[in-house]
Amino acid sequence: MSQIELYDIQAEFWYTQNATGEIPEMRSKFCAGAVAAPDSSSYNIYIYGGKGFGENLTGFDDVYVLSIPSFKWIKLYPPLNTVGRPHYDLTCSIVRNGQIIVIGGIFPLESDAGSCDAPEIAGVHNGNLG
């Protein structure tokens, strides 16, 4: 995730942008959402969770933000390298530029991966972005 593939729709051209900062490990099946600055001068793309590759097949329980136009990654959660509760195949929605709502997904380390981790709220999770 140190190289971001971008498509210029006007020029009809793909190019690669190098990213810096706390670069997340490669992953699939994560969820993401974007927030624009009030003046549209910059954007933050938030990613949560995902399924890992290679040695880390269980996945991730973390949040990163890619700040654009600087293309700098920032790790928001957790503050330390911990396994947590890996979560993938999920959906995220950004609400009012201040919260990310996480719905559904799979928890591969649970004893019963098909069970809901939060039945009282139907598996919906909330994270404050600010």
PyMOL commands that place a pseudoatom at each C-alpha (Angstrom):
pseudoatom trace, name=CA, resn=MET, resi=1, chain=A, elem=C, hetatm=0, pos=[0.000, 0.000, 0.000]
pseudoatom trace, name=CA, resn=SER, resi=2, chain=A, elem=C, hetatm=0, pos=[3.029, 2.191, -0.443]
pseudoatom trace, name=CA, resn=GLN, resi=3, chain=A, elem=C, hetatm=0, pos=[2.039, 2.695, -4.081]
pseudoatom trace, name=CA, resn=ILE, resi=4, chain=A, elem=C, hetatm=0, pos=[-1.420, 4.012, -4.926]
pseudoatom trace, name=CA, resn=GLU, resi=5, chain=A, elem=C, hetatm=0, pos=[-2.824, 3.397, -8.409]
pseudoatom trace, name=CA, resn=LEU, resi=6, chain=A, elem=C, hetatm=0, pos=[-4.751, 6.412, -9.740]
pseudoatom trace, name=CA, resn=TYR, resi=7, chain=A, elem=C, hetatm=0, pos=[-6.793, 6.903, -12.899]
pseudoatom trace, name=CA, resn=ASP, resi=8, chain=A, elem=C, hetatm=0, pos=[-7.007, 10.318, -14.577]
pseudoatom trace, name=CA, resn=ILE, resi=9, chain=A, elem=C, hetatm=0, pos=[-10.456, 10.267, -16.200]
pseudoatom trace, name=CA, resn=GLN, resi=10, chain=A, elem=C, hetatm=0, pos=[-9.754, 13.314, -18.376]
pseudoatom trace, name=CA, resn=ALA, resi=11, chain=A, elem=C, hetatm=0, pos=[-6.457, 12.001, -19.788]
pseudoatom trace, name=CA, resn=GLU, resi=12, chain=A, elem=C, hetatm=0, pos=[-7.647, 8.373, -19.661]
pseudoatom trace, name=CA, resn=PHE, resi=13, chain=A, elem=C, hetatm=0, pos=[-4.353, 7.366, -18.061]
pseudoatom trace, name=CA, resn=TRP, resi=14, chain=A, elem=C, hetatm=0, pos=[-3.314, 5.231, -15.063]
pseudoatom trace, name=CA, resn=TYR, resi=15, chain=A, elem=C, hetatm=0, pos=[-0.371, 6.329, -12.948]
pseudoatom trace, name=CA, resn=THR, resi=16, chain=A, elem=C, hetatm=0, pos=[1.280, 5.324, -9.667]
pseudoatom trace, name=CA, resn=GLN, resi=17, chain=A, elem=C, hetatm=0, pos=[1.657, 7.643, -6.678]
pseudoatom trace, name=CA, resn=ASN, resi=18, chain=A, elem=C, hetatm=0, pos=[4.107, 6.758, -3.882]
pseudoatom trace, name=CA, resn=ALA, resi=19, chain=A, elem=C, hetatm=0, pos=[2.713, 7.030, -0.354]
pseudoatom trace, name=CA, resn=THR, resi=20, chain=A, elem=C, hetatm=0, pos=[4.642, 7.734, 2.860]
pseudoatom trace, name=CA, resn=GLY, resi=21, chain=A, elem=C, hetatm=0, pos=[4.003, 7.531, 6.598]
pseudoatom trace, name=CA, resn=GLU, resi=22, chain=A, elem=C, hetatm=0, pos=[2.769, 4.525, 8.595]
pseudoatom trace, name=CA, resn=ILE, resi=23, chain=A, elem=C, hetatm=0, pos=[1.962, 2.330, 5.606]
pseudoatom trace, name=CA, resn=PRO, resi=24, chain=A, elem=C, hetatm=0, pos=[-0.565, -0.437, 6.328]
pseudoatom trace, name=CA, resn=GLU, resi=25, chain=A, elem=C, hetatm=0, pos=[0.173, -4.058, 5.496]
pseudoatom trace, name=CA, resn=MET, resi=26, chain=A, elem=C, hetatm=0, pos=[-1.318, -5.444, 2.295]
pseudoatom trace, name=CA, resn=ARG, resi=27, chain=A, elem=C, hetatm=0, pos=[-4.905, -6.619, 2.758]
pseudoatom trace, name=CA, resn=SER, resi=28, chain=A, elem=C, hetatm=0, pos=[-8.129, -7.452, 0.986]
pseudoatom trace, name=CA, resn=LYS, resi=29, chain=A, elem=C, hetatm=0, pos=[-11.811, -7.396, 1.973]
pseudoatom trace, name=CA, resn=PHE, resi=30, chain=A, elem=C, hetatm=0, pos=[-11.430, -4.220, 4.081]
pseudoatom trace, name=CA, resn=CYS, resi=31, chain=A, elem=C, hetatm=0, pos=[-13.903, -1.351, 4.139]
pseudoatom trace, name=CA, resn=ALA, resi=32, chain=A, elem=C, hetatm=0, pos=[-13.269, 2.313, 3.442]
pseudoatom trace, name=CA, resn=GLY, resi=33, chain=A, elem=C, hetatm=0, pos=[-14.857, 5.741, 3.434]
pseudoatom trace, name=CA, resn=ALA, resi=34, chain=A, elem=C, hetatm=0, pos=[-13.755, 9.246, 2.450]
pseudoatom trace, name=CA, resn=VAL, resi=35, chain=A, elem=C, hetatm=0, pos=[-14.156, 12.703, 3.990]
pseudoatom trace, name=CA, resn=ALA, resi=36, chain=A, elem=C, hetatm=0, pos=[-13.415, 16.026, 2.252]
pseudoatom trace, name=CA, resn=ALA, resi=37, chain=A, elem=C, hetatm=0, pos=[-12.140, 19.147, 3.985]
pseudoatom trace, name=CA, resn=PRO, resi=38, chain=A, elem=C, hetatm=0, pos=[-14.790, 21.914, 4.096]
pseudoatom trace, name=CA, resn=ASP, resi=39, chain=A, elem=C, hetatm=0, pos=[-13.019, 23.757, 1.247]
pseudoatom trace, name=CA, resn=SER, resi=40, chain=A, elem=C, hetatm=0, pos=[-12.280, 20.527, -0.700]
pseudoatom trace, name=CA, resn=SER, resi=41, chain=A, elem=C, hetatm=0, pos=[-8.539, 21.251, -0.516]
pseudoatom trace, name=CA, resn=SER, resi=42, chain=A, elem=C, hetatm=0, pos=[-7.773, 17.837, 0.945]
pseudoatom trace, name=CA, resn=TYR, resi=43, chain=A, elem=C, hetatm=0, pos=[-9.371, 14.452, 1.527]
pseudoatom trace, name=CA, resn=ASN, resi=44, chain=A, elem=C, hetatm=0, pos=[-9.002, 11.671, 4.073]
pseudoatom trace, name=CA, resn=ILE, resi=45, chain=A, elem=C, hetatm=0, pos=[-9.647, 8.076, 3.055]
pseudoatom trace, name=CA, resn=TYR, resi=46, chain=A, elem=C, hetatm=0, pos=[-10.234, 5.827, 6.070]
pseudoatom trace, name=CA, resn=ILE, resi=47, chain=A, elem=C, hetatm=0, pos=[-9.757, 2.051, 5.919]
pseudoatom trace, name=CA, resn=TYR, resi=48, chain=A, elem=C, hetatm=0, pos=[-10.700, -0.471, 8.575]
pseudoatom trace, name=CA, resn=GLY, resi=49, chain=A, elem=C, hetatm=0, pos=[-9.845, -4.152, 9.026]
pseudoatom trace, name=CA, resn=GLY, resi=50, chain=A, elem=C, hetatm=0, pos=[-9.373, -6.536, 6.152]
pseudoatom trace, name=CA, resn=LYS, resi=51, chain=A, elem=C, hetatm=0, pos=[-8.083, -10.021, 5.450]
pseudoatom trace, name=CA, resn=GLY, resi=52, chain=A, elem=C, hetatm=0, pos=[-4.353, -10.590, 5.429]
pseudoatom trace, name=CA, resn=PHE, resi=53, chain=A, elem=C, hetatm=0, pos=[-1.985, -12.429, 3.116]
pseudoatom trace, name=CA, resn=GLY, resi=54, chain=A, elem=C, hetatm=0, pos=[0.890, -14.820, 3.755]
pseudoatom trace, name=CA, resn=GLU, resi=55, chain=A, elem=C, hetatm=0, pos=[1.783, -15.099, 7.440]
pseudoatom trace, name=CA, resn=ASN, resi=56, chain=A, elem=C, hetatm=0, pos=[-1.142, -12.907, 8.548]
pseudoatom trace, name=CA, resn=LEU, resi=57, chain=A, elem=C, hetatm=0, pos=[-4.136, -14.747, 7.062]
pseudoatom trace, name=CA, resn=THR, resi=58, chain=A, elem=C, hetatm=0, pos=[-6.406, -13.899, 9.997]
pseudoatom trace, name=CA, resn=GLY, resi=59, chain=A, elem=C, hetatm=0, pos=[-6.519, -10.217, 9.142]
pseudoatom trace, name=CA, resn=PHE, resi=60, chain=A, elem=C, hetatm=0, pos=[-6.592, -6.869, 10.855]
pseudoatom trace, name=CA, resn=ASP, resi=61, chain=A, elem=C, hetatm=0, pos=[-8.410, -4.872, 13.523]
pseudoatom trace, name=CA, resn=ASP, resi=62, chain=A, elem=C, hetatm=0, pos=[-6.970, -1.452, 12.739]
pseudoatom trace, name=CA, resn=VAL, resi=63, chain=A, elem=C, hetatm=0, pos=[-7.827, 1.940, 11.234]
pseudoatom trace, name=CA, resn=TYR, resi=64, chain=A, elem=C, hetatm=0, pos=[-5.594, 3.916, 8.867]
pseudoatom trace, name=CA, resn=VAL, resi=65, chain=A, elem=C, hetatm=0, pos=[-6.188, 7.198, 7.070]
pseudoatom trace, name=CA, resn=LEU, resi=66, chain=A, elem=C, hetatm=0, pos=[-4.647, 8.183, 3.740]
pseudoatom trace, name=CA, resn=SER, resi=67, chain=A, elem=C, hetatm=0, pos=[-4.409, 11.961, 3.552]
pseudoatom trace, name=CA, resn=ILE, resi=68, chain=A, elem=C, hetatm=0, pos=[-4.600, 13.439, 0.050]
pseudoatom trace, name=CA, resn=PRO, resi=69, chain=A, elem=C, hetatm=0, pos=[-2.933, 15.362, -1.643]
pseudoatom trace, name=CA, resn=SER, resi=70, chain=A, elem=C, hetatm=0, pos=[0.080, 14.522, 0.572]
pseudoatom trace, name=CA, resn=PHE, resi=71, chain=A, elem=C, hetatm=0, pos=[-0.496, 10.748, 0.143]
pseudoatom trace, name=CA, resn=LYS, resi=72, chain=A, elem=C, hetatm=0, pos=[0.608, 10.172, 3.719]
pseudoatom trace, name=CA, resn=TRP, resi=73, chain=A, elem=C, hetatm=0, pos=[-0.709, 7.191, 5.721]
pseudoatom trace, name=CA, resn=ILE, resi=74, chain=A, elem=C, hetatm=0, pos=[-1.489, 7.695, 9.422]
pseudoatom trace, name=CA, resn=LYS, resi=75, chain=A, elem=C, hetatm=0, pos=[-2.342, 4.845, 11.790]
pseudoatom trace, name=CA, resn=LEU, resi=76, chain=A, elem=C, hetatm=0, pos=[-5.271, 5.814, 14.006]
pseudoatom trace, name=CA, resn=TYR, resi=77, chain=A, elem=C, hetatm=0, pos=[-6.114, 2.590, 15.848]
pseudoatom trace, name=CA, resn=PRO, resi=78, chain=A, elem=C, hetatm=0, pos=[-4.849, 0.656, 17.734]
pseudoatom trace, name=CA, resn=PRO, resi=79, chain=A, elem=C, hetatm=0, pos=[-1.924, 2.700, 19.041]
pseudoatom trace, name=CA, resn=LEU, resi=80, chain=A, elem=C, hetatm=0, pos=[0.234, -0.431, 19.530]
pseudoatom trace, name=CA, resn=ASN, resi=81, chain=A, elem=C, hetatm=0, pos=[0.773, -3.513, 17.368]
pseudoatom trace, name=CA, resn=THR, resi=82, chain=A, elem=C, hetatm=0, pos=[-1.867, -5.867, 18.753]
pseudoatom trace, name=CA, resn=VAL, resi=83, chain=A, elem=C, hetatm=0, pos=[-3.834, -8.703, 17.182]
pseudoatom trace, name=CA, resn=GLY, resi=84, chain=A, elem=C, hetatm=0, pos=[-7.183, -7.445, 18.482]
pseudoatom trace, name=CA, resn=ARG, resi=85, chain=A, elem=C, hetatm=0, pos=[-10.246, -8.959, 16.809]
pseudoatom trace, name=CA, resn=PRO, resi=86, chain=A, elem=C, hetatm=0, pos=[-9.500, -9.260, 13.078]
pseudoatom trace, name=CA, resn=HIS, resi=87, chain=A, elem=C, hetatm=0, pos=[-12.530, -8.360, 10.989]
pseudoatom trace, name=CA, resn=TYR, resi=88, chain=A, elem=C, hetatm=0, pos=[-13.090, -8.598, 7.218]
pseudoatom trace, name=CA, resn=ASP, resi=89, chain=A, elem=C, hetatm=0, pos=[-15.861, -8.851, 4.583]
pseudoatom trace, name=CA, resn=LEU, resi=90, chain=A, elem=C, hetatm=0, pos=[-17.575, -5.849, 6.153]
pseudoatom trace, name=CA, resn=THR, resi=91, chain=A, elem=C, hetatm=0, pos=[-19.177, -2.576, 5.111]
pseudoatom trace, name=CA, resn=CYS, resi=92, chain=A, elem=C, hetatm=0, pos=[-18.326, 0.955, 6.284]
pseudoatom trace, name=CA, resn=SER, resi=93, chain=A, elem=C, hetatm=0, pos=[-20.206, 4.216, 5.943]
pseudoatom trace, name=CA, resn=ILE, resi=94, chain=A, elem=C, hetatm=0, pos=[-19.024, 7.685, 6.906]
pseudoatom trace, name=CA, resn=VAL, resi=95, chain=A, elem=C, hetatm=0, pos=[-21.704, 9.670, 8.738]
pseudoatom trace, name=CA, resn=ARG, resi=96, chain=A, elem=C, hetatm=0, pos=[-21.564, 13.486, 8.907]
pseudoatom trace, name=CA, resn=ASN, resi=97, chain=A, elem=C, hetatm=0, pos=[-17.781, 13.480, 8.386]
pseudoatom trace, name=CA, resn=GLY, resi=98, chain=A, elem=C, hetatm=0, pos=[-17.273, 12.455, 12.012]
pseudoatom trace, name=CA, resn=GLN, resi=99, chain=A, elem=C, hetatm=0, pos=[-18.119, 8.775, 12.464]
pseudoatom trace, name=CA, resn=ILE, resi=100, chain=A, elem=C, hetatm=0, pos=[-17.470, 5.561, 10.630]
pseudoatom trace, name=CA, resn=ILE, resi=101, chain=A, elem=C, hetatm=0, pos=[-20.190, 2.939, 10.974]
pseudoatom trace, name=CA, resn=VAL, resi=102, chain=A, elem=C, hetatm=0, pos=[-19.055, -0.683, 10.501]
pseudoatom trace, name=CA, resn=ILE, resi=103, chain=A, elem=C, hetatm=0, pos=[-21.671, -3.288, 9.583]
pseudoatom trace, name=CA, resn=GLY, resi=104, chain=A, elem=C, hetatm=0, pos=[-21.389, -7.063, 9.264]
pseudoatom trace, name=CA, resn=GLY, resi=105, chain=A, elem=C, hetatm=0, pos=[-18.292, -9.034, 8.391]
pseudoatom trace, name=CA, resn=ILE, resi=106, chain=A, elem=C, hetatm=0, pos=[-16.404, -12.071, 9.581]
pseudoatom trace, name=CA, resn=PHE, resi=107, chain=A, elem=C, hetatm=0, pos=[-14.343, -12.466, 12.762]
pseudoatom trace, name=CA, resn=PRO, resi=108, chain=A, elem=C, hetatm=0, pos=[-11.974, -15.357, 11.869]
pseudoatom trace, name=CA, resn=LEU, resi=109, chain=A, elem=C, hetatm=0, pos=[-10.569, -15.850, 15.390]
pseudoatom trace, name=CA, resn=GLU, resi=110, chain=A, elem=C, hetatm=0, pos=[-13.967, -16.325, 17.060]
pseudoatom trace, name=CA, resn=SER, resi=111, chain=A, elem=C, hetatm=0, pos=[-14.840, -19.858, 18.201]
pseudoatom trace, name=CA, resn=ASP, resi=112, chain=A, elem=C, hetatm=0, pos=[-18.041, -19.613, 16.160]
pseudoatom trace, name=CA, resn=ALA, resi=113, chain=A, elem=C, hetatm=0, pos=[-17.134, -17.359, 13.214]
pseudoatom trace, name=CA, resn=GLY, resi=114, chain=A, elem=C, hetatm=0, pos=[-20.785, -17.294, 12.117]
pseudoatom trace, name=CA, resn=SER, resi=115, chain=A, elem=C, hetatm=0, pos=[-22.057, -15.775, 15.350]
pseudoatom trace, name=CA, resn=CYS, resi=116, chain=A, elem=C, hetatm=0, pos=[-22.654, -12.075, 15.832]
pseudoatom trace, name=CA, resn=ASP, resi=117, chain=A, elem=C, hetatm=0, pos=[-20.136, -10.359, 18.112]
pseudoatom trace, name=CA, resn=ALA, resi=118, chain=A, elem=C, hetatm=0, pos=[-22.677, -7.768, 19.271]
pseudoatom trace, name=CA, resn=PRO, resi=119, chain=A, elem=C, hetatm=0, pos=[-26.177, -9.312, 19.071]
pseudoatom trace, name=CA, resn=GLU, resi=120, chain=A, elem=C, hetatm=0, pos=[-27.825, -6.535, 21.080]
pseudoatom trace, name=CA, resn=ILE, resi=121, chain=A, elem=C, hetatm=0, pos=[-26.985, -4.033, 18.307]
pseudoatom trace, name=CA, resn=ALA, resi=122, chain=A, elem=C, hetatm=0, pos=[-27.032, -6.483, 15.407]
pseudoatom trace, name=CA, resn=GLY, resi=123, chain=A, elem=C, hetatm=0, pos=[-23.280, -6.343, 14.781]
pseudoatom trace, name=CA, resn=VAL, resi=124, chain=A, elem=C, hetatm=0, pos=[-23.130, -2.582, 14.075]
pseudoatom trace, name=CA, resn=HIS, resi=125, chain=A, elem=C, hetatm=0, pos=[-20.011, -0.785, 15.314]
pseudoatom trace, name=CA, resn=ASN, resi=126, chain=A, elem=C, hetatm=0, pos=[-19.152, 2.890, 15.529]
pseudoatom trace, name=CA, resn=GLY, resi=127, chain=A, elem=C, hetatm=0, pos=[-15.807, 4.703, 15.473]
pseudoatom trace, name=CA, resn=ASN, resi=128, chain=A, elem=C, hetatm=0, pos=[-15.313, 8.438, 15.996]
pseudoatom trace, name=CA, resn=LEU, resi=129, chain=A, elem=C, hetatm=0, pos=[-13.002, 9.972, 13.373]
pseudoatom trace, name=CA, resn=GLY, resi=130, chain=A, elem=C, hetatm=0, pos=[-12.258, 13.292, 15.054]
for i in range(1, 130): cmd.bond("trace and resi %d" % i, "trace and resi %d" % (i + 1))
show_as sticks, trace
zoom trace
